[in-house]
Structures are given as structure tokens and as C-alpha cells.
Amino acid sequence: IREEDVSHDNQTAALLRTQHELTLYGPESIRGSRRNYWNWYRTSLFWDECMEGLRFFYDEHQHTIVPRSDPEPIFPLWVESQRAKYLLQQDGVWSGLTTDQINALKEVKIADFSALCDEDDDVEGDENSYGPDYEEGRNGRKMNVDSESKKSWGAHFNAFKLWYESLSEEEKPHASDLLAQTDWSDYSWCWRQCHAASALLCGTPNVKGITMSVKKLKLLARAGFFRAFPYNGRESLVDEDDYEGNDAFDSTFHTLEDFSIKYGSTHIPDWYDCDAAFRMWISALHNGMVNFAKGDSCVLSTPQIERLILIGFCNDRDDLSNLSRGDVIWLKNLFELKRYRDLFGDCNVTSDFPHLHEWVNEQKELFRLTRAGKRDMIHASRLEMLRDAGVDFFTGECLPNTVSESEVRSFCQFISCPDNISADDNSTQNDLYWKGRQFNKDFEALKSRGTSSVLANEHEELYRWFVERRGKLLLMQKRAGDGSLWDNYFERLAMFKAAEGHLNIPDDYPDKSLLMWLSRQQDILHLYSAGQPLEIHPTQMKKLIAIGVCESRRVGPAVKMSSRTMKRKFPSKKVVLG
């Protein structure tokens, strides 16, 4: 499915609902009566007519993957919507389908995706493959590059990968030191790649002449490169202040420091006689610190920010909070997370980026402990900044231990069938985040309209409460967590499809994590159409296509490498081996 094929899905979905409304059985079709989509479509003659058309299509083609090129534009969209409802109901979320409708859809094998991608079922490809003939250029265009330099990068990469795989588990934590002693040429190459990756992810100075792309970043990460050559944290090889022009900052800072010692403030009054460039530098520092406090881009290094804090730069300004060293480190990690999101499309950091992965998991664990009763583990302002960045705290991982598995299973049983009666839910009393909320009553009212599905734009808090418990159930069913996060997001997407009839989720939809995830899946489908290796299971890709997810190249914000340049092009042997 291409993007241009679904550009009018909103209009088609509205027409689909109109067709349902105009062809109802029984008294619900009385003119002027209030119509509920979840109820009236079950008594719709139009549903039966479409089902009959689907039977004819299945008899002719032996599958139910109706192409968007069908002469009747409503029909493919109707099939995709029924497939979303069917998959939801099979997974335990009542979507409003009756028993007869479920049986009818089952007869035509609506959940059989074998007709998709039969010619190439191994869509994952070689995750470590690297195409030497092209590189991603501006605006996503493929451009020729120097073949010798590309082969040189690939040769170095393969050499590192083979060498790292040959190390024992005891040797891998000391890989960078071992490589420096065994092969200085490969170590120098790794050192430069480490700095280039940091320049892209953290905004630190870059080695002159070295570039880093998202594709290279992925290959290095999968090969365990950032476990051997950490670019951040205590073990980092990157010196943020080893760049051309750093001496100029030091000399100007000393002037400001001397002023603060003499006058007790870093505010430069109008009467003070100084160079205009010095005042502009102070103003630039102020703007940089304002951005940094919000977790946005800032050219200042961690040591530089700490030095400004020590002389009272933040304390002297009302619009700046007096940051601690812990705040500086936290905000630096938040900025790296935002860069990761802009590069990869979401905040689901993989373990291939160990430092950032551990930091995100630590924030989720602090949120979980706070909800369990250990107060002030994570400040509300930090939680809000993480949520604004796109971190999803409602996938089931942060549900506190005070909420038992039996309570989660009881809730999921309640939403699986229209006739199930809700049990007394005390889970909100054991969860400080939801304490005092009676969501079961809200859900009983919701089920009365004919479904257990809920959308974020209908009742945001109820929606998060719902998807978190569904996510927890998926985690319990898949103890290793393999695929549970993907299934949770797919379930959210299917609920939107079932309710709205299309997948054009508006930009102001409250579930920002779902928007980012959908964008990432569309990008993956685009890569598949271009013959690139994927990071998705074949079954998952088929499920996306089957409910109408189109391929669309993600257009995210441009992420540029740091403009500052390192003083050195090669590592210092004295630093490494001394």
C-alpha cells in the first residue's frame, strides 16, 4: 500500500459510515433517532452486503487481501476495518463483532496473511549488510560515493566485528584497551567512529573529515561497538572540551569569573565598561542555558556548564533554575534521548546503546517505585519532560508490584466479552498515580455502547489505564518480553482503525508514542519496498499491511553533527597506553 493510495481514507471512511447508517435493519433505522456507530453497524444490511462481496472475492482469489485498486473504494477499507476488529477480538479486546460475524469472517480466513510477500518471506534480511555502492544523501536520495573510502569503512567494520566476537565475556568490558594494544590502526578507526557517533547523538566535537550516518550508527550498534567504545558516561572516550576554539572560551570565562569574584554577581551592569562582544557572549550563554534547562540543543559542554553553575550564573538569573551536577547529567541524557528519537523515530532505545538504554529504563523504574509508594523518586517536572520527549510510561513495564497479576487478568477478562461483569477493582487504590479513580465504572459505561475499545482522544486517562493493563498482560504472556511492546502498539493502532475506519491519526492525537511508532513502521515498509534489510518480523510486517498501513518515508527534523572540530584526528598513545 502506497501513501497516495490512502490519501483520501478519511473521506472514504466517512462514506462507509454513511452507507451503514442508510441501510439498517429494524427500529434503529428510525429517522431522527440517535445512532451509535458501535451498535448500528451490527444491524446493518450494508455489512451483510459487503460480507457477501468478501465471500465472492475469497472464492476467486483464495485470500482476503483486497487491493486498494478495487473498483469500489469503500470495499478495501471495509475489509481492513473488519480485520482490525477481528484481530482485536481474537486477542481479548471485544470490538463489537457478534458471534455470527466472527464465524463469517473466520470462514473466509480474514486473518490469513499468507498471500502477502510470498515471494520473499525472509524480509528481515542481513542485519549487518552494508551496501558499498550508495549512501543516504540529502532528502533521502541515493548518491554515489567514493568506492575506496566506502570499502575501507566496511573493511574496518568487518575487522572490528570479527575481533569483538572472538573475545571472551571477561575480555569484552576491556575491549578498547585490548584493541589499542593489539592493532593501533583499527583502534584509531574505532576512536574516530566513537567521536563521530557522539557528535551526532550528543552534539560533542567531531573529528575533522569523519561523517556518521544513521545506517552506519545502526551497524556499529548491532555489532556491539558502543559496548566496547562508550561515547558517554564514566567510561567515555570522548573529551567534550578537546576542540578548536576551546581556549577562547576559557579566557572569556576567566574574565567573567573575575568579575563575579569582585562584584559578587555574573550580571554585567550597563555602567560597566567592557567590550560589546563580551556582552554578546554573556547573552549567548544565557540563551544556551535556557535551552539546556529544557533539554534542547546547547553547544556548551558538561564541564563548561558546571563551571558556570559554580560561579552562580544560573542563580543570578530569575528565568534559570539553580541546577545541580545531577541535573546537568540528567539533562544531557535527555538531550541525547531526543537526538535518538529524531534519528530513529521513537524513544524505544535498544540495548545496543547500553548507556542510554539503561538510563531510560532507570527513569521507568523510578516512576514505578513512585507509584508503589516510594515518593519523590522522580520529580513531576522531569516526568513531564520525558513524556513530552516521547517516552511511553504506560506499556505495562511501570505498573507497580502493588497491583497483582490477578487484578490485571480480571480486568482483561472483563473487556474480552460483552457479557462479562467487572470485578471490584482495587488496583487504583494500590497505585498512587491512579489513586482515587474509578475507571471500572467508566468502562462499564463505555461497554454499553457496544465495544471495549477506547481511543485516546475520547478519554485520555482511561485510555492510558487501559493500554497499560493490556501491555502488562502481554508481558506476562511473553515472559521474555519478545514482541510484547510491538503487540501493544499494534493493538492501539487496531483500536483506532476499528473505530475510525482509517489510519490517518491526527497530529494532536494524545498518544504521541503511537504516532512515533506508526511513523517508524511506515519507514520500515518504505525500506522493504526499496529492498533494504529490516528490523521487523515477517508476520508483523504482514499484519501492518493487512490493516492498511502504507509505506511512507519518515520526514523527521534534520539532525546535524556538531559544528565544533576536535583538535586531534587520531587518539593519543600516551592517553591510551600510559
C-alpha positions in Angstrom: 0.0 0.0 0.0 1.5 3.3 -1.1 0.9 6.7 0.6 -1.0 8.0 -2.4 -3.4 5.1 -2.2 -4.7 6.1 1.2 -4.7 9.9 0.9 -8.5 10.0 0.8 -9.1 7.4 3.5 -10.8 9.9 5.8 -13.4 10.7 3.2 -13.9 7.1 2.3 -14.3 6.1 5.9 -17.0 8.8 6.4 -18.8 7.5 3.3 -18.5 4.0 4.7 -20.3 5.1 7.9 -23.0 6.8 5.9 -23.6 3.6 3.9 -24.1 1.8 7.2 -26.5 4.4 8.6 -28.6 4.4 5.5 -29.1 0.6 5.4 -30.1 -0.5 8.9 -32.4 -3.3 9.9 -35.2 -2.9 12.4 -36.3 0.0 14.5 -32.8 1.5 14.9 -33.2 3.0 11.4 -36.0 5.3 12.5 -35.3 8.8 11.2 -34.1 11.2 13.9 -33.0 8.5 16.4 -29.6 8.8 17.9 -27.2 6.5 16.1 -24.2 4.8 17.8 -21.6 3.5 15.4 -20.7 0.6 17.6 -24.3 -0.6 17.8 -25.8 0.2 14.5 -23.2 -1.4 12.3 -24.1 -4.8 13.8 -27.6 -4.4 12.4 -26.5 -3.0 9.0 -27.7 -4.5 5.8 -24.6 -2.9 4.2 -22.4 -5.1 6.4 -24.1 -8.2 5.1 -23.7 -7.0 1.5 -20.0 -6.3 2.0 -19.6 -9.7 3.6 -21.2 -11.4 0.7 -18.8 -9.5 -1.6 -15.9 -10.7 0.5 -17.0 -14.3 0.1 -17.0 -13.9 -3.7 -13.6 -12.3 -3.5 -12.2 -15.1 -1.4 -13.7 -17.8 -3.7 -12.0 -16.2 -6.6 -8.6 -15.3 -5.1 -8.3 -17.7 -2.1 -7.3 -14.8 0.2 -8.9 -11.6 1.6 -6.2 -9.0 0.8 -8.3 -6.7 -1.2 -6.1 -4.2 -3.2 -6.8 -0.5 -3.0 -7.2 -0.5 -6.7 -10.6 -2.3 -6.3 -13.3 -0.6 -8.4 -15.3 0.1 -5.3 -13.1 2.2 -3.0 -15.2 1.5 0.1 -14.7 -2.2 -0.1 -11.0 -2.5 0.7 -11.4 -0.1 3.7 -14.3 -2.1 5.0 -12.3 -5.3 4.8 -9.3 -3.7 6.7 -11.6 -2.4 9.4 -13.2 -5.8 9.9 -9.8 -7.4 10.0 -8.7 -4.9 12.7 -11.9 -5.7 14.7 -11.4 -9.5 14.2 -7.7 -9.3 15.4 -8.7 -7.3 18.5 -11.5 -9.7 19.4 -9.2 -12.7 18.9 -6.6 -11.1 21.3 -9.2 -10.5 24.0 -10.5 -6.9 23.3 -14.2 -7.0 22.4 -14.6 -4.9 19.3 -18.3 -5.2 18.9 -18.5 -8.1 16.4 -21.3 -10.7 17.0 -20.6 -14.4 17.2 -22.2 -14.9 13.7 -20.0 -12.1 12.2 -16.9 -13.6 13.8 -17.7 -17.0 12.3 -18.4 -15.5 8.9 -15.0 -13.7 8.9 -13.3 -16.8 10.1 -14.8 -18.8 7.2 -13.0 -16.6 4.7 -9.8 -16.7 6.7 -9.6 -12.9 7.2 -6.6 -13.2 9.5 -4.6 -15.3 7.0 -1.8 -13.2 5.6 0.0 -15.8 3.6 -0.9 -14.1 0.4 1.4 -11.2 1.4 5.1 -11.3 0.4 5.1 -14.9 -0.6 8.0 -14.3 -3.0 10.3 -13.2 -0.2 9.3 -14.4 3.2 12.6 -13.6 4.8 12.0 -9.9 4.9 14.4 -9.3 7.8 17.5 -9.6 5.5 21.0 -9.5 6.7 21.0 -7.0 9.5 24.7 -6.4 9.2 24.8 -6.0 5.5 26.3 -2.7 4.2 25.8 -1.5 0.7 29.1 -0.1 -0.6 27.7 1.5 -3.7 25.5 4.1 -2.2 24.9 6.3 0.9 21.8 8.2 2.0 22.2 11.7 0.7 20.1 14.8 1.3 16.4 14.5 1.0 16.7 10.7 1.1 18.2 10.5 -2.4 20.9 7.8 -3.2 24.2 9.2 -4.2 27.4 7.7 -5.4 30.3 7.9 -3.1 34.0 7.1 -3.3 34.1 3.3 -3.6 37.6 3.0 -2.0 36.6 5.0 1.1 33.4 3.0 1.4 35.3 -0.3 1.1 37.8 1.0 3.7 35.0 1.7 6.2 33.4 -1.7 5.5 36.7 -3.4 5.9 37.4 -1.7 9.2 33.9 -2.5 10.4 34.1 -6.2 9.5 37.6 -6.4 11.1 36.2 -5.0 14.3 33.2 -7.2 14.3 35.2 -10.4 13.9 37.7 -9.3 16.5 35.0 -8.3 19.0 33.1 -11.6 18.5 36.3 -13.6 19.2 36.7 -12.0 22.7 35.5 -13.9 25.8 32.8 -12.4 28.0 35.5 -11.4 30.6 37.5 -9.6 27.9 34.7 -7.6 26.3 34.4 -5.0 29.0 38.1 -4.1 28.4 37.8 -4.3 24.6 39.0 -0.8 23.9 42.2 -1.2 25.9 42.9 -4.6 24.3 42.4 -3.3 20.7 44.8 -0.4 21.4 47.5 -2.9 22.4 46.9 -5.3 19.5 46.1 -3.2 16.5 46.6 0.6 16.7 45.2 1.2 13.2 41.9 -0.4 14.0 41.8 1.3 17.3 42.3 4.7 15.7 39.5 4.0 13.3 37.2 2.9 16.2 38.2 6.0 18.2 37.2 8.3 15.3 33.8 6.4 14.8 33.2 6.8 18.5 33.7 10.6 18.3 31.6 10.8 15.2 28.7 8.9 16.8 28.9 11.2 19.9 28.8 14.3 17.6 25.6 13.0 16.1 23.9 11.8 19.2 25.3 14.2 21.9 26.5 17.2 20.0 30.1 16.8 21.2 33.0 17.9 18.9 33.7 15.8 15.9 36.9 14.6 14.3 37.6 16.7 11.1 36.7 14.8 7.9 34.7 12.0 9.7 31.0 11.6 9.0 28.4 9.4 10.6 25.0 8.4 9.1 22.1 6.6 10.7 22.9 3.5 8.7 26.4 3.4 10.0 25.2 4.0 13.5 22.9 1.1 13.4 25.6 -1.3 12.0 28.0 -0.2 14.7 25.4 -0.6 17.5 24.3 -4.1 16.4 28.0 -5.2 16.3 28.4 -4.2 20.0 30.6 -1.3 19.1 29.2 1.0 21.8 29.8 -1.6 24.5 33.4 -1.6 23.6 33.8 2.1 22.8 31.3 4.1 25.0 30.8 7.6 23.9 29.2 8.8 27.1 29.2 8.0 30.8 32.1 7.4 33.1 33.8 5.1 30.7 33.5 7.6 27.8 36.5 8.1 25.4 35.1 11.4 24.3 36.6 14.6 25.7 34.0 17.3 25.2 36.5 20.2 25.7 39.2 18.9 23.3 38.2 21.1 20.4 39.4 24.0 18.4 38.4 27.3 20.0 38.1 26.0 23.5 41.0 28.3 24.6 38.8 31.3 23.6 36.0 30.1 25.8 38.4 29.6 28.8 39.9 33.1 28.5 36.5 34.8 28.3 35.2 32.7 31.1 38.1 33.7 33.3 37.1 37.3 32.7 33.5 36.6 33.8 34.8 34.6 36.8 37.0 37.5 37.9 34.0 39.9 37.6 31.8 37.6 39.7 34.5 37.4 42.4 35.0 41.2 42.5 31.3 42.2 42.4 29.5 39.1 43.6 27.4 38.7 40.5 27.6 37.5 36.9 25.2 40.2 35.8 27.0 42.8 33.8 25.5 46.3 34.6 25.1 49.0 31.9 27.7 51.2 33.6 30.4 48.6 33.5 33.0 49.4 30.8 33.6 46.2 28.7 33.7 45.0 25.1 30.4 44.7 23.3 31.5 41.2 22.2 31.7 40.2 25.8 28.1 41.2 26.5 27.0 39.3 23.4 28.9 36.3 24.7 27.1 36.6 28.0 23.7 36.8 26.2 24.6 33.7 24.1 25.4 31.8 27.3 22.1 32.8 28.8 20.2 31.6 25.8 22.2 28.4 25.7 21.4 27.7 29.4 17.7 28.4 28.9 17.7 25.8 26.0 19.7 23.3 28.1 17.3 23.6 31.0 14.5 22.5 28.7 16.5 19.6 27.3 17.2 21.2 24.0 20.3 21.7 22.0 23.2 23.5 23.7 26.8 23.8 22.4 28.2 24.1 25.9 29.9 21.0 27.3 29.2 19.4 30.6 32.3 20.8 32.3 31.6 24.3 30.9 28.0 24.2 32.3 29.2 23.1 35.6 31.8 25.9 35.8 29.0 28.4 35.0 26.9 27.0 37.8 29.7 27.2 40.3 30.2 30.9 39.8 26.4 31.5 40.2 25.5 32.1 36.6 22.1 30.3 37.0 21.4 31.6 40.5 21.8 35.2 39.3 19.0 34.9 36.7 15.3 34.5 37.6 14.4 32.5 34.5 17.1 29.9 35.2 16.8 27.3 38.0 19.9 26.7 40.1 21.0 23.3 38.6 23.0 20.7 40.4 25.6 18.4 38.9 23.0 15.7 38.8 20.6 17.9 36.9 23.3 18.6 34.3 23.9 14.9 33.7 20.2 14.2 33.6 19.5 17.0 31.1 22.5 15.8 28.9 20.9 12.4 28.8 17.5 13.9 27.9 19.1 15.7 25.0 20.7 12.5 23.8 17.4 10.8 24.0 15.8 13.5 21.9 18.5 13.1 19.3 18.0 9.4 19.3 14.2 10.0 18.7 14.9 12.3 15.8 17.3 9.8 14.2 15.4 6.6 14.8 11.8 7.7 15.1 10.9 6.8 18.6 12.2 6.6 22.2 12.3 2.8 22.5 16.1 2.7 22.9 17.6 -0.7 22.2 20.2 -2.4 24.3 22.7 -1.8 21.5 23.0 1.7 23.0 23.8 0.5 26.5 24.2 3.8 28.4 21.1 5.5 27.1 19.1 2.2 27.3 19.9 1.8 31.0 19.1 5.5 31.7 15.7 5.3 30.1 14.9 2.0 32.0 16.1 3.7 35.2 13.6 6.5 34.7 10.8 4.0 34.2 11.9 2.1 37.3 11.9 5.3 39.3 8.3 6.1 38.1 7.2 2.6 39.0 8.7 2.9 42.5 7.0 6.3 42.9 3.7 4.8 42.1 4.3 1.9 44.5 4.6 4.4 47.4 8.2 5.5 47.5 7.6 9.2 47.0 9.9 11.7 45.2 11.8 9.0 43.3 11.2 11.1 40.2 10.2 14.7 40.1 7.0 15.6 38.4 8.8 18.2 36.1 11.2 15.5 34.9 8.4 13.1 34.3 6.6 15.7 32.2 9.8 16.4 30.2 10.2 12.7 29.5 6.6 12.4 28.4 7.0 15.4 26.1 10.1 13.8 24.6 8.1 10.7 23.7 8.9 8.2 26.5 5.9 5.9 26.9 5.4 5.0 30.6 2.2 3.0 30.0 3.3 -0.1 28.3 2.9 -2.3 31.4 6.6 -2.0 32.5 5.9 0.7 35.0 2.9 -0.9 36.6 3.8 -1.2 40.4 4.1 -4.5 42.1 1.2 -3.4 44.4 -1.1 -4.2 41.5 -1.3 -8.0 41.4 -1.4 -10.2 38.3 -4.8 -11.5 39.2 -6.2 -7.9 39.2 -4.7 -7.4 35.7 -6.1 -10.7 34.4 -9.5 -9.9 35.9 -9.7 -6.6 34.1 -8.6 -8.2 30.8 -11.3 -10.9 31.2 -13.9 -8.1 31.8 -13.1 -6.4 28.5 -12.9 -9.6 26.4 -16.7 -10.2 26.2 -19.8 -8.0 26.3 -21.5 -10.2 28.9 -18.6 -10.3 31.4 -19.3 -8.5 34.6 -16.5 -6.4 36.1 -14.9 -7.5 39.4 -14.2 -5.0 42.1 -11.0 -3.3 41.0 -8.9 -2.2 43.9 -5.8 -1.7 41.7 -6.2 2.1 41.6 -6.0 2.1 45.4 -2.6 0.4 45.3 -1.3 2.8 42.6 -0.5 6.3 43.7 -0.7 7.6 40.1 -4.3 6.5 39.6 -5.3 6.6 43.3 -9.0 7.5 43.8 -10.0 6.9 40.2 -12.9 4.6 39.5 -12.1 3.5 35.9 -14.2 0.4 36.0 -17.4 2.5 36.1 -16.2 4.4 33.2 -15.6 1.2 31.3 -19.0 -0.2 32.1 -20.5 3.0 30.5 -18.2 2.5 27.5 -19.1 -1.1 27.0 -22.8 -0.2 26.9 -22.2 1.4 23.5 -21.0 -1.9 22.1 -17.3 -2.2 22.4 -14.4 -2.5 24.9 -12.1 -0.3 22.8 -11.3 3.2 23.8 -9.4 6.0 22.0 -7.0 8.5 23.5 -9.0 11.4 22.1 -12.2 10.2 23.8 -10.9 9.7 27.4 -7.1 10.1 27.6 -6.7 8.9 31.2 -9.0 5.9 30.7 -7.1 5.1 27.5 -3.7 5.1 29.3 -5.1 3.0 32.2 -6.5 0.5 29.6 -3.4 0.1 27.4 -1.1 -0.2 30.4 -3.1 -3.2 31.7 -3.2 -4.7 28.3 0.5 -4.2 28.0 1.1 -5.8 31.3 -0.9 -8.9 30.2 1.2 -9.2 27.1 4.4 -9.0 29.2 3.0 -11.8 31.4 2.1 -13.9 28.4 5.6 -13.4 26.9 7.9 -13.5 29.9 10.9 -12.7 27.9 9.2 -9.5 26.6 9.9 -10.6 23.0 7.5 -8.7 20.7 5.2 -7.7 23.6 5.9 -4.0 23.1 5.2 -4.2 19.3 1.9 -6.1 20.0 0.9 -3.4 22.5 1.3 -0.7 19.9 -0.3 -2.7 17.2 -3.3 -3.2 19.4 -3.6 0.5 20.0 -3.4 1.1 16.2 -6.1 -1.6 15.5 -8.4 0.1 18.0 -8.1 3.4 16.1 -8.6 1.6 12.8 -11.7 -0.2 14.1 -13.3 3.0 15.4 -12.4 5.5 12.7 -12.1 3.3 9.7 -8.7 4.7 8.6 -5.1 5.2 10.0 -4.6 8.9 9.3 -4.0 9.6 13.0 -4.1 13.4 13.6 -1.0 15.2 14.8 -2.8 16.3 18.0 -3.7 12.7 19.0 -2.8 12.4 22.7 -0.9 9.1 22.3 2.3 10.6 20.9 4.1 7.3 21.3 1.7 5.6 18.9 2.3 8.4 16.4 6.0 7.9 16.5 5.7 4.1 16.4 3.4 4.2 13.3 5.8 6.6 11.6 8.6 4.2 12.3 6.6 1.2 10.9 5.8 3.2 7.7 9.5 3.9 7.3 10.3 0.2 7.7 7.7 -0.6 4.9 9.4 2.0 2.7 12.8 0.4 3.3 11.2 -3.0 2.4 9.9 -1.6 -0.9 13.4 -0.4 -1.6 14.9 -3.8 -0.9 16.7 -2.8 2.3 17.2 -5.1 5.3 14.5 -4.7 8.0 14.2 -4.8 11.8 10.8 -6.5 11.9 9.5 -10.0 11.8 7.7 -11.1 8.6 4.5 -11.7 10.5 4.5 -8.3 12.0 5.1 -6.7 8.6 2.2 -8.6 7.1 -0.2 -7.6 9.9 0.7 -3.9 9.3 -0.1 -4.2 5.6 -3.2 -6.2 6.2 -4.9 -3.5 8.2 -3.9 -0.7 5.8 -0.6 0.8 7.0 1.0 2.4 4.0 4.7 2.9 3.2 5.7 6.5 3.8 9.2 7.7 4.2 9.5 9.4 7.6 10.4 13.1 7.4 11.8 14.0 10.8 13.8 17.0 11.9 17.2 17.4 10.4 19.8 16.1 12.8 23.2 17.7 12.1 26.6 16.7 13.6 28.4 19.1 15.9 30.0 22.0 14.1 32.9 22.1 16.6 36.0 20.3 15.5 38.4 18.1 17.5 42.0 19.3 17.8 43.2 15.8 17.1 42.5 13.4 14.2 44.0 10.4 15.9 44.0 9.3 19.6 47.0 9.9 21.8 49.0 6.8 22.5 50.1 8.3 25.8 46.5 8.6 27.0 45.6 5.0 26.0 48.7 3.1 26.8 50.3 5.2 29.5 
